[in-house]
């Protein structure tokens, strides 16, 4: 049986394969028949419990379900990382640049806890997101930039939907309130949006002030802790994950000891951050300064 560390990429592959099948309007039995495999094999692939993922199976499923080449290559890259305990998604390596691994994780999460140095994607207004996306991908055509921004905006329904909106707990470094992204007009609108969204019962936004210094004597860098739904036994069917993004890729941790350290860090940062009311007050003050 695979250890818990190897389940993350497998479950990611399974989630995408399930979405492909459902998008093609096929049952598990129908898909199994078309790729000439047993229904149990397909079910295990979709639940991330297959002991071994054959690249041929992924190719066949992608072909039958009409997946594009980027998706097929990305799923095979994820499958090859299935035996890694903590794995690195390096852009341009096994997984194509256009395939966003993190989005698959976020879509399956039931709670997110952030420490951020820029406004998180789920809280970005389109102009802020568009500016960052264009800076990160200067050679891509405008159509691709539009696609990326639209994907980011669509994700935000997770925190605004009426039924079981996604809880998010954001600690935002105060530097994000001063670093100009795009223009003063964009910054004013973005900070007002942060303050307004922070009034939602499922959204907590706290500012880590400069006055807090370095609570750990060192920089942690930005990170996100993702928690997933419980399984039939009451325990999480998928291990919690820490996502730490870097310039050339992102690291995903699900080692219990590392997870504990990041949870402790988030709790400690929350303790020295401004409370939600004071954070909203500061956000609105900075928004007025940008608007003036």
N, C-alpha and C positions, 0 to 999 in steps of 0.2 A: 504493500500500500504506500502511495506517495506521501512524503511528509507534508506538513501544513504549509511549509514555505513554497512548495512547488505547485500549490493549488491555484495561486492567483492568475498566472497567465492562462492556465487551463480553463478556469472559470470565465476569463475574459473571452477566450475563443468560443466557449460554449454560448455565452450571452449573444455574441455577434451572429453565430450560426443559427441560433433560435430566431433572432430577428429577421435574418435572411429568409429562413423557411416560412415564417409567418407572413412576411412581406410578399412572398411568392404564392401565398394561399394554399400551401401544402400541409398535409398532416405528416406526422412522423412516419407513419406506415407508407404513405405515398412517396415521400422522399427516399426512404430506405429502399423501396422497390426500384426507383429510378437510378440509384447509384449502385444497385446490386449488393446491398449490405443488409444486415438484420436490423429490425427496428430497435432492438436493445442497444446495438452499437451506436445508432444515431442518438438515442436518448442519453447514453453515457457521454457522448461528445458534447451535447447541449447542456448537461448538468456539470460538466467539468470533472467527471469521475472516471473517465477513461484512463486506464493505466498507461496507454500509449496512444499518441495521436499520429495517425499516418497522414503524411502530406498529400497522398493520393486522395484520401477521403475528403480533405478540405478542398482540393482542386475540383473534385466531382460535385460537391455540394455547391460550391461557388458557381460552377458552370450551369448546373440545373436551376439554381435560384436567380441567375442573371446578375451576379455580383460583378462590379467593375474590377479591372486589373489591380488597382491600388489596394482595394479591400482584400483580394485574394492573396497578394504578396504579403500584406500586413498580417493576415491571419496565420499564414505559414511562418512568418517571423515570430509571432507570439508563441506558436506551438513549439518552435525550436528552443524557446526560453523556458519551457515548461518544467525543466529540471533544475532551474536556478533558484536558489533560496531567496536572495534579494537581487532583483534584476534591473538592468540598465536599459532604458529605451533611448538609444542614441540615434538622433535623426540621421537619415542617410545610411544607416547600417542595415540591420535586418528589417526594420519597419520604415516604410516610406514617410517622408516629411508630411505629406498631405493627410495621413491617417492619424487621428487624435486618439491615442490610447486612453488618456485621462478621461475623456468624455464618456467612455464606456463604463469606467469605474464610477464616475459621478452619477450616471443614470441609475445605477443600482444601489446607491447609498441611501441610508435613512437619516444620517446626520453628518454634518461637516464642521470641523473646527479649524480655523485658519490663524496663522500669523502671517501677515502680508506687508509688503513694502510698496506695493501698488494696489489700486482698487481691484479686488477679485473680480473675475469674469462675470459671476452671477450678479454683481452689483454695478457693472459698468453701463453707462449710457452709450448709445451707438457712436457718437462722435469721439468719445474717449477710446472706445474699442477700435474704431477705424484708424485713429492716429497711431495707436500702438501696433496694430496689425500691419499697417503700411511701413512703419519703421522696421519691424521685424522681417518683413518680406519685400524689400525694395524693388526687386526685379519681377515680381509677379504681376500679371495683368489685373486691371481693375475688376474684372469679372470674378477673379479668384478672391480678391480682397472683399468684395461684396458678399461672396459665399461664406467666407470665414466669419464676417461680422454677423450675418444673418443667423448662422449656427450658434454663435455666442448669445445673441438676443433670444433665440428660441429656447435656449437652455433655462432662461430666467423664469419660465413658466413654472418651474419646479418650486420656486419659493413664493409665487403669487397665486397658485391655484387654490380654489376654495376647499377642496378635499385633501386633507393630510399634506399640507405644504411642507417642503423640506426644511427642517431646522438647521440654521447655520449660526455659528458663533465666531465672529470675526474680531480679531485684534489687529488693528491697523497702525503701523508706525506713523508718528506725526510727520515724518518727512514727506509722506504721500500727499499731505495737505499743502505743501510748498512747491513740490516738483511740478513744473508746468507741463502738462501733456496737451499739446495742440495749441491752446490759446487761453487767455484769461476767461473768455466767455465760456469755453468748454469746461474749464475748471470750476467756475461758479455753478454751472448746471450740474456737474458731477457731484460736487460736495452737497448741494441741496438735495439731490437724489439720494445720496447716502444717508443724510439726516432723516429724510422722509421714510425711506425703506426701513430704517432702524426702529421705527415705531410699530412695525408689524410684530405680532406676538411670537412668530417663529424666527425672527431675525434679531440678533444681538450684534451691535457694532460698538466697539470700544477703542478709543485712541490710546496708544502707548506714548505718553508725552516725552519730550526730550529730557524733562526733569527726572525721569526714572533712571536715566543713565543706562548702564549695561547690567541688568539684573543678575546675569550669570558670569560677568567678567569676560564675556566673549560673545561673538555674534552667532546666532543660530542659523541665520538665513531664513527665507520664507519657507513655510511648509503647510500642508493640509493633512488633517487626520480624518479618514473616512471610515464610518461605521456602517455595517450592513445588516439586513434583516435577520431575525432569529430563524433557525430551522425548526423542524417538527419537534425536536427534543428541547427547544427553548434556548439552546446555545446558537451562536452565530453560525450560519451555514457557510459563511465566507469570512475569513479572518480580517480584522481591521487592517487598514493600510495607511502608511505615511507616504505622502507624495511630496518630494522635495525637488523643485525644478531648478535647473541650471541653464547656462547659456547654450550648451551644446546638446542638452538632453535632460532626462529626468530620472531620478532614482526612486524606486518603489520598495519600501521596507514593510515586511510583516513579521519580522522577528520579534517575539514578545518583549525581550529586554529593551530593544531599540524603541519599540512602540511605547513602553512605559516611560522611557526617558523623554520622548516627545510630549506625551500627555502631561508629565510633570512640568515640562517647560511651558506648555500652554497654560496650565493652572497658575504657575508662578507669574507669567506675564500678565494674566488676567487680574491677578491680585494687585499689581502695581499700575495697571492701566486706569484711566478715568472711568467712572461709571457711565452707564448708557446716557443718562440725562446730561451730564457734563460733556460727554463726547458729542452729543447732538448740538449742544450750545457752541462748542468750539468749531464744529463743521459749518454751522450757519454763520458764525463770525467770519471765518475764512472765505466763505462763499460771498458774503457782502463785500469783503475787501477786494476780491477778484472782480466782482461786478462793478465796483466803484472806479 
